[in-house]
Amino acid sequence: MCGIVGFTGNKQAAPILLDGLSKLEYRGYDSAGIAVRDGGAKAEVIKEKGKLNNLIRMTNEGKAVKGTCGIGHTRWATHGEPSATNAHPHSSDDGNVIAVHNGIIENFNDQKEKLIKKGYEFNSQTDTEVAVKLIDYYYKKYNLGPVDAISRAMVRIRGSYALCVMFKDFPGEIYCARKDSPMIIGIADGESYVASDVPAILKYTRSVYYIGNMEIAKLEKGNVTFYNIDSEEIEKPLTEIKWDAESAEKGGYEHFMLKEIHEQPKVIRDTINSVINNGSVHFDSFNLSDDEMKSIDTVYIVACGSAYHVGMDLQYVIESLTSLAVRVELASEFRYREMKLRQNSLVIVISQSGETADTLAALRMAKESRIKTLGIVNVVGSSIAREADNVFYTLAGPEISVATTKAYSCQLVAGYLLALQFAKSREEITDVRYNELLEAINTIPEKIEKILADKGRLQWYSHKLINITDSFFIGRGIDYAIGMEGSLKLKEISYIHSEAYAAGELKHGPISLIEDGTVVISVVTQDRLVEKTISNMVEVKSRGAKVMAVTTSGNYNLEDTAEFVCYVPAIENLFAGSLSVIPLQLLSYYVSVGKGFDVDKPRNLAKSVTVE
């Protein structure tokens, strides 16, 4: 959730910390703070409630804070209300230890009571302050240095965390520790960086280390040393980040979300081309042979949020092309289910960040049951990427807006290619059909470009929705899955109550909510279900609903029922979701802009949900 950043080197730290936090504000924007040390002087801590701009103004863009070593934080509140007091960094009573934290410490109350008995005082309501003072306690009790103090605290902390810690006795050094929450460490000539995510440091270096679970790192100027939980020094490989810095900037667009919507043709094309060679799909990096694909009888797709909606779409695609049984599960539920997983199965986990807490826990559960796993992720070196048996990397690049668009589309296409390869390996489709479907997938980017070129009509129609309070999305089959994603987009960035229903379920309760003026958005791309869905549109219209439809070119009879019809290019029915979702993304964006909201940073949400 929260964003952390740290720097030690020869440059002034505060401007670098603020710049890094600006790239991480999508992870939380309830408060922000920095701690900067100038040589051996006492660290200066500045923090403020609200968005990062408040802190930037307070510090004159960092120019008012001197020092070459520091840590920073932007907060998504979990323990304690958003306030300056609860903002990070937090410090020990005497300022010996200062730290920022991303995650949740589950047993903080127990540890807090013990520390109070030992004379510690607490100023905030946060779980982080407990971690800081626990480290301080072990540092002073054993006098064996920062690494030992942190490792002893880690053994007693239960939960998830990425910690950046500064010690008064070790100026110019930053100590980091990680369990489950993401953290990346960058290095350049005479400079060291740490952050929750790549965009924060991409401008300064592409040479990074991935710190593993239950590991500690010591950052000095241009040097990093790693330790295991037993305080033993360990070696880590240096990795080069392929993303370019420009991809994490707005590039002239008003919002990241709009930029990322428009990037979809390119990143989808990149993702397709990454596994296609000589006219066929090749998963060379997968340890998933044709024989193994033949032996699998069940696929579990496990994900959260938009990635779950990807799974819903892929369920229809995979079952249409193969004889595989497919189950789509919410990761937050799957991890607590007491079901017996079928041994001849594959668990596919989908996550943009590769750090989603529930999805990662589901992956680990599958591995404990000795079930083969495949991760569809966007971030190289992420926890899911490292722990899954196989990885399909989507090439969406950095996605900054909290509401996902391009990562979702890349996940969908990755799933199409996977389904196609399953069908071929299992000899369940002909070569002719295989080539037809692959060609259809290859046309997706150019067809999205056509939709984007005609976005003006959607912008006009969006003004009719600015003042509505309720909306419903309906569809059948794949169209229902897309409706779920469209509904989520509208509610998360426009704060309009929205629900998605399988159109055939309207008569089983939801239709009672339809009244004069209720907006119903219908997705109608599946040829064999057009007439059925039109009848559902007529049902809601007869009860006063205002109906919008997203459909395939040629279905002009929908204009008899719908107030507004958005047409997408014709494509193989199985892949229509890649096109029909685009107008829904745009519609949600324009409604949010029209309402005057911060599109990229919707309230109460964070980009990567790394806590339960």
VMD Tcl script that draws the C-alpha trace (Angstrom):
set ca {
  {0.00 0.00 0.00}
  {2.21 2.81 1.27}
  {5.17 4.12 -0.73}
  {8.69 4.27 0.71}
  {11.87 5.75 -0.72}
  {15.39 6.25 0.53}
  {18.65 7.77 -0.71}
  {22.24 8.04 0.41}
  {24.97 9.61 -1.70}
  {26.65 12.94 -2.37}
  {23.60 14.88 -3.60}
  {20.99 16.64 -1.50}
  {18.55 13.93 -0.45}
  {15.29 15.83 0.08}
  {14.60 16.76 -3.59}
  {15.35 13.16 -4.61}
  {13.05 11.77 -1.91}
  {10.19 14.08 -2.90}
  {10.67 13.26 -6.57}
  {10.61 9.54 -5.77}
  {7.50 9.93 -3.61}
  {5.74 11.75 -6.45}
  {6.16 8.55 -8.51}
  {4.76 6.46 -5.64}
  {1.82 8.59 -4.55}
  {-0.52 6.15 -6.29}
  {0.29 3.81 -3.37}
  {-1.28 6.16 -0.83}
  {-1.92 9.85 -0.32}
  {-3.30 10.28 3.21}
  {-0.06 11.88 4.41}
  {3.61 12.19 3.52}
  {6.90 12.76 5.32}
  {10.69 12.70 5.04}
  {13.63 12.37 7.43}
  {16.99 13.77 6.27}
  {20.37 13.70 8.03}
  {23.18 16.13 7.25}
  {26.34 14.26 8.19}
  {26.41 13.50 11.90}
  {23.77 16.09 12.75}
  {20.39 15.15 14.16}
  {17.96 14.04 11.50}
  {15.33 16.57 10.47}
  {11.82 15.07 10.25}
  {9.08 16.86 8.32}
  {5.66 15.33 7.75}
  {2.17 16.53 6.96}
  {-1.37 15.27 6.47}
  {-2.81 15.15 2.95}
  {-1.24 14.83 -0.46}
  {2.45 15.14 -1.20}
  {2.09 18.69 -2.52}
  {1.59 19.87 1.05}
  {5.01 18.51 2.00}
  {6.60 19.88 -1.17}
  {5.36 23.38 -0.28}
  {6.50 23.06 3.35}
  {10.04 22.18 2.28}
  {10.33 24.52 -0.73}
  {10.58 21.47 -3.01}
  {13.17 19.99 -0.67}
  {15.56 22.94 -0.87}
  {14.90 23.90 2.76}
  {16.11 20.54 4.09}
  {19.85 19.91 4.00}
  {21.53 16.51 4.04}
  {22.66 13.69 1.76}
  {20.98 10.75 3.47}
  {17.26 10.34 4.04}
  {14.08 8.30 3.87}
  {10.56 9.25 2.80}
  {7.01 7.91 2.91}
  {3.58 8.45 1.40}
  {0.83 6.83 3.45}
  {-2.29 4.80 2.83}
  {-3.80 4.70 6.30}
  {-4.40 1.35 8.03}
  {-3.72 1.86 11.74}
  {-4.64 5.34 12.85}
  {-6.50 8.10 11.04}
  {-4.76 10.27 8.43}
  {-2.91 12.95 10.44}
  {0.50 14.55 10.82}
  {1.05 12.59 14.04}
  {0.36 9.25 12.38}
  {2.37 10.17 9.29}
  {5.75 8.53 8.75}
  {8.67 8.70 9.50}
  {8.42 7.58 13.12}
  {11.25 7.71 15.63}
  {12.29 6.19 18.94}
  {11.85 8.32 22.07}
  {15.38 9.76 21.85}
  {15.57 9.90 18.07}
  {18.12 7.07 17.92}
  {16.07 5.10 15.37}
  {13.96 6.63 12.60}
  {11.98 4.51 10.14}
  {9.31 4.32 7.44}
  {7.18 1.25 6.84}
  {4.89 -0.32 4.27}
  {2.73 -3.20 5.47}
  {0.78 -4.28 8.53}
  {2.24 -5.53 11.82}
  {-0.44 -7.88 13.10}
  {0.82 -8.34 16.66}
  {1.64 -4.66 17.31}
  {-0.66 -4.45 20.34}
  {1.16 -7.27 22.15}
  {4.54 -5.78 21.36}
  {3.35 -2.30 22.32}
  {2.29 -3.47 25.80}
  {5.71 -5.06 26.38}
  {7.52 -1.91 25.27}
  {5.39 0.33 27.49}
  {6.38 -1.83 30.47}
  {10.01 -1.22 29.50}
  {9.46 2.56 29.63}
  {8.73 3.43 26.00}
  {6.13 6.08 25.19}
  {3.92 6.15 22.11}
  {2.69 9.24 20.29}
  {0.81 7.76 17.34}
  {-1.85 5.12 16.70}
  {0.29 3.34 14.12}
  {1.71 -0.16 14.12}
  {4.91 1.28 12.63}
  {5.91 3.12 15.79}
  {5.97 -0.25 17.56}
  {8.48 -1.63 15.03}
  {10.70 1.43 15.42}
  {10.85 1.17 19.20}
  {11.29 -2.59 19.14}
  {14.37 -2.13 16.95}
  {15.62 0.58 19.30}
  {15.11 -1.73 22.28}
  {17.21 -4.55 20.80}
  {19.84 -2.10 19.54}
  {20.41 -0.80 23.07}
  {19.97 -4.12 24.90}
  {22.56 -6.12 22.97}
  {24.76 -3.35 21.49}
  {25.57 -5.52 18.48}
  {24.70 -2.99 15.75}
  {21.81 -2.24 13.39}
  {21.67 -5.57 11.53}
  {21.43 -7.60 14.73}
  {18.79 -5.25 16.20}
  {16.65 -5.42 13.07}
  {16.94 -9.23 12.77}
  {15.88 -9.70 16.40}
  {12.88 -7.42 15.84}
  {11.95 -9.27 12.64}
  {11.72 -12.56 14.53}
  {9.14 -11.01 16.88}
  {7.10 -9.06 14.33}
  {4.16 -10.91 12.78}
  {2.71 -9.57 9.55}
  {4.08 -7.90 6.43}
  {6.59 -5.11 6.14}
  {9.12 -3.21 4.10}
  {11.18 -1.13 6.51}
  {13.75 1.61 5.91}
  {15.65 2.54 9.06}
  {18.25 5.16 9.97}
  {20.37 5.00 13.13}
  {21.85 8.08 14.84}
  {25.20 6.29 15.31}
  {25.52 5.40 11.63}
  {25.18 8.59 9.55}
  {25.09 8.10 5.80}
  {23.65 4.58 6.13}
  {20.14 3.22 5.58}
  {19.08 -0.24 6.73}
  {16.22 -2.11 5.06}
  {14.23 -5.21 5.91}
  {11.51 -7.01 4.02}
  {8.78 -9.60 4.55}
  {6.11 -9.89 1.81}
  {5.84 -6.14 1.10}
  {7.71 -5.03 -2.06}
  {11.10 -3.33 -2.03}
  {13.71 -2.64 -4.69}
  {17.24 -1.29 -4.21}
  {19.07 0.69 -6.89}
  {22.72 1.58 -7.21}
  {24.69 4.13 -9.22}
  {28.15 5.72 -8.97}
  {28.46 6.78 -5.34}
  {24.67 6.62 -4.82}
  {22.23 4.09 -3.38}
  {18.44 4.13 -3.60}
  {15.59 2.13 -2.14}
  {11.89 2.27 -3.04}
  {8.63 0.36 -3.03}
  {8.45 0.34 -6.82}
  {10.60 0.88 -9.89}
  {9.24 4.28 -11.10}
  {10.59 6.03 -8.00}
  {14.21 5.37 -8.94}
  {14.04 4.82 -12.70}
  {15.21 8.35 -13.37}
  {18.44 7.75 -11.45}
  {19.42 4.16 -12.17}
  {18.39 0.95 -13.89}
  {20.76 -1.26 -11.93}
  {18.80 -2.85 -9.10}
  {18.77 -5.58 -6.48}
  {15.69 -7.44 -5.36}
  {15.78 -7.99 -1.62}
  {14.17 -11.29 -0.65}
  {11.79 -12.22 2.11}
  {13.27 -12.10 5.62}
  {16.42 -10.38 4.37}
  {18.20 -7.21 5.50}
  {20.20 -4.71 3.45}
  {22.69 -2.02 4.46}
  {22.87 0.91 2.05}
  {25.99 3.07 1.93}
  {27.02 5.55 -0.72}
  {27.19 3.46 -3.90}
  {27.33 0.15 -2.05}
  {24.80 -2.38 -0.72}
  {25.43 -5.32 1.61}
  {22.80 -8.03 2.18}
  {22.20 -10.25 5.21}
  {19.88 -13.14 6.04}
  {17.73 -13.28 9.17}
  {20.69 -14.76 11.06}
  {22.74 -11.61 10.28}
  {24.99 -13.57 7.93}
  {26.22 -11.75 4.81}
  {24.79 -13.04 1.53}
  {25.32 -12.30 -2.17}
  {22.62 -10.93 -4.51}
  {22.68 -10.58 -8.31}
  {22.42 -7.15 -9.91}
  {19.55 -6.82 -12.42}
  {18.97 -4.27 -15.18}
  {15.51 -2.69 -15.46}
  {14.32 -2.52 -19.07}
  {11.65 0.17 -18.55}
  {12.59 3.64 -19.73}
  {12.06 6.73 -17.59}
  {9.68 8.34 -20.09}
  {7.17 5.52 -19.66}
  {6.63 6.62 -16.06}
  {5.84 10.24 -17.07}
  {2.55 11.73 -18.33}
  {3.98 12.59 -21.73}
  {1.63 15.53 -22.36}
  {-1.57 13.77 -21.26}
  {-3.69 15.39 -18.57}
  {-3.73 12.20 -16.51}
  {-1.77 8.96 -16.34}
  {-4.98 7.01 -16.85}
  {-5.66 8.63 -20.21}
  {-2.04 8.09 -21.27}
  {-2.21 4.45 -20.24}
  {-5.48 3.92 -22.12}
  {-3.79 5.24 -25.24}
  {-0.70 3.08 -24.69}
  {-2.75 -0.11 -24.93}
  {-2.22 -0.83 -28.64}
  {1.56 -0.67 -28.23}
  {1.87 -2.67 -25.01}
  {-0.58 -5.32 -26.21}
  {1.43 -5.64 -29.43}
  {4.65 -5.94 -27.37}
  {3.11 -8.64 -25.18}
  {1.90 -10.61 -28.20}
  {5.23 -10.33 -30.00}
  {7.11 -11.51 -26.92}
  {5.78 -15.08 -27.39}
  {5.07 -15.31 -31.14}
  {7.77 -16.57 -33.47}
  {7.32 -17.70 -37.07}
  {3.57 -17.56 -36.91}
  {3.05 -19.60 -33.74}
  {3.11 -19.21 -29.96}
  {6.31 -20.22 -28.18}
  {6.55 -20.23 -24.41}
  {10.27 -20.87 -24.33}
  {10.64 -19.47 -20.83}
  {7.88 -21.71 -19.46}
  {8.61 -25.01 -17.83}
  {5.25 -26.17 -19.18}
  {5.61 -28.73 -21.95}
  {2.97 -29.96 -24.38}
  {2.83 -33.24 -22.46}
  {2.19 -31.40 -19.21}
  {-0.55 -29.36 -20.85}
  {-2.15 -32.61 -21.97}
  {-2.00 -34.06 -18.45}
  {-3.77 -31.09 -16.81}
  {-7.51 -31.50 -16.33}
  {-8.35 -28.47 -14.19}
  {-7.25 -24.85 -14.24}
  {-7.75 -22.57 -11.25}
  {-7.47 -18.85 -12.04}
  {-6.87 -16.87 -8.86}
  {-6.76 -13.08 -8.66}
  {-8.17 -9.89 -7.11}
  {-10.00 -6.86 -8.51}
  {-9.57 -6.25 -12.24}
  {-7.28 -9.27 -12.54}
  {-10.18 -11.38 -11.27}
  {-12.31 -9.97 -14.08}
  {-9.59 -11.05 -16.52}
  {-9.98 -14.54 -15.09}
  {-13.75 -14.44 -15.59}
  {-13.26 -13.63 -19.27}
  {-10.58 -16.27 -19.72}
  {-12.80 -18.92 -18.18}
  {-15.14 -18.63 -21.16}
  {-12.24 -18.60 -23.64}
  {-10.39 -21.61 -22.23}
  {-13.54 -23.70 -21.84}
  {-14.58 -22.85 -25.40}
  {-11.25 -23.96 -26.87}
  {-10.44 -26.95 -24.65}
  {-11.99 -29.67 -22.51}
  {-10.33 -28.23 -19.41}
  {-12.45 -27.49 -16.36}
  {-11.82 -23.89 -15.29}
  {-12.55 -22.35 -11.90}
  {-12.10 -18.64 -11.23}
  {-11.48 -17.76 -7.61}
  {-11.09 -14.55 -5.64}
  {-7.67 -14.81 -4.05}
  {-8.95 -13.40 -0.76}
  {-11.41 -16.32 -0.56}
  {-9.31 -19.02 -2.20}
  {-6.57 -18.75 0.41}
  {-9.04 -19.62 3.18}
  {-10.97 -22.34 1.37}
  {-10.62 -25.84 2.76}
  {-11.11 -27.54 -0.57}
  {-8.90 -30.27 -1.96}
  {-7.10 -29.07 -5.07}
  {-7.03 -31.57 -7.92}
  {-3.53 -32.94 -8.38}
  {-3.59 -32.81 -12.20}
  {-4.23 -29.09 -12.16}
  {-2.62 -25.74 -12.82}
  {-3.08 -22.65 -10.64}
  {-2.78 -19.43 -12.63}
  {-2.31 -16.34 -10.47}
  {-2.73 -12.93 -12.09}
  {-1.30 -9.71 -10.62}
  {0.00 -6.53 -12.20}
  {2.45 -5.78 -9.39}
  {3.27 -9.38 -8.56}
  {2.97 -8.35 -4.91}
  {-0.79 -8.49 -4.23}
  {-0.93 -9.98 -0.73}
  {-3.94 -12.27 -1.15}
  {-2.80 -13.50 -4.56}
  {0.70 -14.20 -3.28}
  {-0.75 -16.13 -0.34}
  {-2.91 -18.16 -2.74}
  {0.17 -18.98 -4.82}
  {2.01 -20.22 -1.74}
  {-0.98 -22.30 -0.73}
  {-1.00 -23.98 -4.15}
  {2.72 -24.69 -3.94}
  {2.31 -26.21 -0.48}
  {-0.23 -28.57 -2.06}
  {2.37 -29.37 -4.76}
  {0.18 -27.97 -7.52}
  {1.94 -26.52 -10.55}
  {1.69 -22.72 -10.72}
  {1.88 -20.05 -13.40}
  {2.07 -16.32 -12.72}
  {0.84 -13.67 -15.16}
  {2.62 -10.55 -13.88}
  {3.93 -7.24 -15.14}
  {6.86 -6.60 -12.80}
  {10.10 -8.49 -13.30}
  {11.58 -9.72 -10.05}
  {8.32 -9.36 -8.09}
  {7.46 -11.91 -5.41}
  {5.00 -13.84 -7.60}
  {7.48 -13.81 -10.48}
  {10.16 -15.29 -8.22}
  {7.98 -17.88 -6.51}
  {5.73 -19.18 -9.31}
  {6.89 -22.28 -11.19}
  {6.38 -20.45 -14.49}
  {5.92 -16.79 -15.40}
  {4.25 -15.06 -18.31}
  {5.48 -11.47 -18.23}
  {3.10 -8.90 -19.67}
  {4.91 -5.94 -21.20}
  {2.63 -3.13 -20.05}
  {5.48 -1.08 -18.57}
  {4.90 1.02 -15.45}
  {1.25 1.67 -14.74}
  {0.85 4.69 -12.48}
  {-2.89 5.35 -12.37}
  {-4.57 3.41 -9.57}
  {-7.33 2.26 -11.93}
  {-5.73 -0.33 -14.18}
  {-6.23 -0.20 -17.94}
  {-3.22 -1.28 -19.96}
  {-2.10 -3.94 -17.48}
  {-5.63 -5.43 -17.56}
  {-5.60 -5.54 -21.37}
  {-2.17 -7.16 -21.47}
  {-3.28 -9.80 -18.95}
  {-6.30 -10.55 -21.11}
  {-4.21 -11.04 -24.25}
  {-1.69 -13.15 -22.34}
  {-4.59 -15.38 -21.28}
  {-5.81 -15.66 -24.89}
  {-2.39 -16.84 -26.01}
  {-2.17 -19.30 -23.16}
  {-5.63 -20.71 -23.99}
  {-4.65 -21.04 -27.63}
  {-1.50 -22.94 -26.78}
  {-3.41 -25.25 -24.45}
  {-5.83 -26.06 -27.27}
  {-3.01 -26.75 -29.72}
  {-0.94 -28.84 -27.32}
  {-3.96 -30.93 -26.41}
  {-4.87 -31.30 -30.09}
  {-8.33 -29.89 -29.48}
  {-8.32 -27.47 -32.42}
  {-7.17 -27.82 -36.00}
  {-4.16 -26.01 -37.42}
  {-6.50 -23.94 -39.57}
  {-8.53 -22.83 -36.56}
  {-5.34 -22.15 -34.59}
  {-4.03 -19.85 -37.32}
  {-7.39 -18.07 -37.60}
  {-7.45 -17.36 -33.88}
  {-3.83 -16.24 -33.77}
  {-4.47 -13.85 -36.64}
  {-7.49 -12.46 -34.79}
  {-5.35 -11.82 -31.70}
  {-2.79 -10.01 -33.85}
  {-5.49 -7.57 -35.04}
  {-6.44 -6.44 -31.53}
  {-3.94 -3.52 -31.29}
  {-4.99 -1.87 -34.58}
  {-8.68 -2.29 -33.72}
  {-8.16 -0.61 -30.37}
  {-6.47 2.26 -32.21}
  {-9.66 2.71 -34.25}
  {-11.76 2.87 -31.07}
  {-9.45 5.47 -29.54}
  {-9.62 7.58 -32.69}
  {-13.39 7.85 -32.26}
  {-13.46 8.65 -28.55}
  {-15.12 12.05 -29.04}
  {-18.63 10.54 -29.05}
  {-17.98 8.87 -25.70}
  {-16.70 12.12 -24.24}
  {-19.92 13.82 -25.33}
  {-22.14 11.08 -23.88}
  {-20.24 11.01 -20.58}
  {-21.67 14.42 -19.65}
  {-25.10 12.79 -19.38}
  {-23.78 10.54 -16.60}
  {-22.02 13.08 -14.41}
  {-24.95 13.57 -12.04}
  {-26.28 10.02 -11.83}
  {-26.11 8.11 -8.54}
  {-26.69 4.53 -9.68}
  {-25.82 2.44 -12.70}
  {-25.98 -1.18 -13.78}
  {-23.92 -3.13 -16.29}
  {-25.43 -6.19 -17.96}
  {-24.18 -8.81 -20.40}
  {-24.05 -12.53 -21.04}
  {-20.99 -14.77 -21.16}
  {-17.83 -12.82 -21.96}
  {-19.93 -9.65 -22.09}
  {-20.86 -10.17 -18.44}
  {-17.17 -10.42 -17.49}
  {-16.46 -7.16 -19.33}
  {-19.44 -5.53 -17.64}
  {-17.89 -6.40 -14.28}
  {-14.72 -4.56 -15.23}
  {-16.65 -1.58 -16.63}
  {-18.68 -1.35 -13.43}
  {-15.56 -1.44 -11.29}
  {-13.92 1.34 -13.32}
  {-16.92 3.61 -12.96}
  {-17.28 3.13 -9.23}
  {-13.60 3.34 -8.31}
  {-12.80 6.64 -10.06}
  {-16.23 8.32 -10.29}
  {-17.69 7.20 -6.94}
  {-20.96 6.25 -8.63}
  {-22.71 3.21 -7.21}
  {-22.51 0.58 -9.90}
  {-23.24 -3.13 -10.12}
  {-22.72 -5.70 -12.85}
  {-25.17 -8.55 -13.41}
  {-25.42 -11.45 -15.76}
  {-28.32 -10.21 -17.92}
  {-30.30 -13.40 -17.41}
  {-30.31 -12.76 -13.65}
  {-32.15 -9.46 -13.87}
  {-35.51 -11.09 -13.28}
  {-34.21 -12.77 -10.12}
  {-34.12 -9.61 -8.04}
  {-32.01 -6.78 -9.51}
  {-34.76 -5.53 -11.82}
  {-36.59 -4.27 -8.73}
  {-33.95 -1.55 -8.50}
  {-34.69 -0.16 -11.95}
  {-36.67 3.08 -11.95}
  {-37.04 6.20 -14.09}
  {-33.62 7.53 -15.05}
  {-31.56 4.54 -13.90}
  {-28.61 4.08 -16.26}
  {-28.09 0.57 -17.62}
  {-25.01 -0.10 -19.74}
  {-25.27 -3.24 -21.84}
  {-22.33 -5.06 -23.42}
  {-23.46 -6.98 -26.53}
  {-20.70 -8.61 -28.60}
  {-21.45 -12.35 -28.52}
  {-23.36 -13.15 -31.72}
  {-25.42 -16.04 -30.36}
  {-26.51 -14.00 -27.35}
  {-27.44 -10.70 -29.03}
  {-31.18 -11.34 -29.18}
  {-31.31 -12.58 -25.59}
  {-29.47 -9.49 -24.33}
  {-31.64 -7.14 -26.38}
  {-34.71 -8.62 -24.67}
  {-33.10 -7.78 -21.30}
  {-32.46 -4.23 -22.51}
  {-36.13 -3.92 -23.46}
  {-37.12 -5.13 -19.99}
  {-35.18 -2.41 -18.21}
  {-36.14 0.28 -20.69}
  {-39.84 -0.48 -20.16}
  {-39.25 0.30 -16.49}
  {-37.76 3.71 -17.16}
  {-34.08 2.92 -17.55}
  {-31.78 4.91 -19.83}
  {-29.88 2.33 -21.83}
  {-26.40 2.58 -23.33}
  {-24.93 -0.26 -25.36}
  {-21.43 -1.31 -26.40}
  {-21.65 -3.65 -29.36}
  {-19.93 -4.89 -32.48}
  {-20.21 -3.02 -35.77}
  {-23.23 -4.28 -37.67}
  {-25.60 -4.67 -34.72}
  {-27.46 -1.51 -35.67}
  {-30.79 -2.85 -34.42}
  {-29.65 -1.98 -30.90}
  {-30.35 1.67 -31.70}
  {-34.07 0.84 -31.47}
  {-33.61 0.19 -27.75}
  {-30.51 2.02 -26.58}
  {-30.28 5.78 -26.10}
  {-26.61 5.67 -27.12}
  {-24.70 2.94 -28.94}
  {-20.91 2.65 -29.09}
  {-19.61 0.40 -31.84}
  {-16.34 -1.55 -31.74}
  {-14.76 -3.33 -34.74}
  {-15.84 -6.87 -35.50}
  {-13.56 -9.61 -34.20}
  {-13.65 -13.27 -33.27}
  {-16.25 -13.49 -30.45}
  {-13.78 -15.06 -28.01}
  {-11.58 -11.95 -28.09}
  {-14.27 -9.27 -28.19}
  {-13.63 -8.36 -24.56}
  {-10.30 -6.75 -25.51}
  {-12.22 -4.25 -27.62}
  {-15.46 -3.72 -25.68}
  {-13.61 -2.80 -22.49}
  {-11.95 0.22 -24.12}
  {-15.13 2.37 -24.40}
  {-15.94 1.52 -20.77}
  {-12.49 2.67 -19.66}
  {-12.90 5.92 -21.57}
  {-16.42 6.48 -20.31}
  {-15.34 6.10 -16.69}
  {-12.42 8.44 -17.28}
  {-14.53 11.20 -18.83}
  {-17.21 10.92 -16.13}
  {-14.57 11.25 -13.41}
  {-12.97 14.26 -15.11}
  {-16.39 15.84 -15.57}
  {-17.08 15.45 -11.85}
  {-13.77 17.14 -11.04}
  {-12.15 14.17 -9.31}
  {-8.49 13.20 -9.15}
  {-8.62 10.43 -11.73}
  {-5.23 8.92 -10.99}
  {-5.62 8.90 -7.21}
  {-9.16 7.88 -6.26}
  {-10.03 8.15 -2.59}
  {-9.35 5.27 -0.20}
  {-7.57 3.22 -2.87}
  {-3.98 2.28 -3.53}
  {-2.34 0.79 -6.58}
  {-0.79 -2.29 -5.09}
  {-2.64 -3.97 -2.23}
  {0.20 -5.53 -0.29}
  {-1.74 -6.01 2.94}
  {-4.66 -8.28 3.73}
}
mol new
graphics top color blue
foreach p $ca { graphics top sphere $p radius 0.5 }
foreach p [lrange $ca 0 end-1] q [lrange $ca 1 end] { graphics top cylinder $p $q radius 0.2 }
display resetview
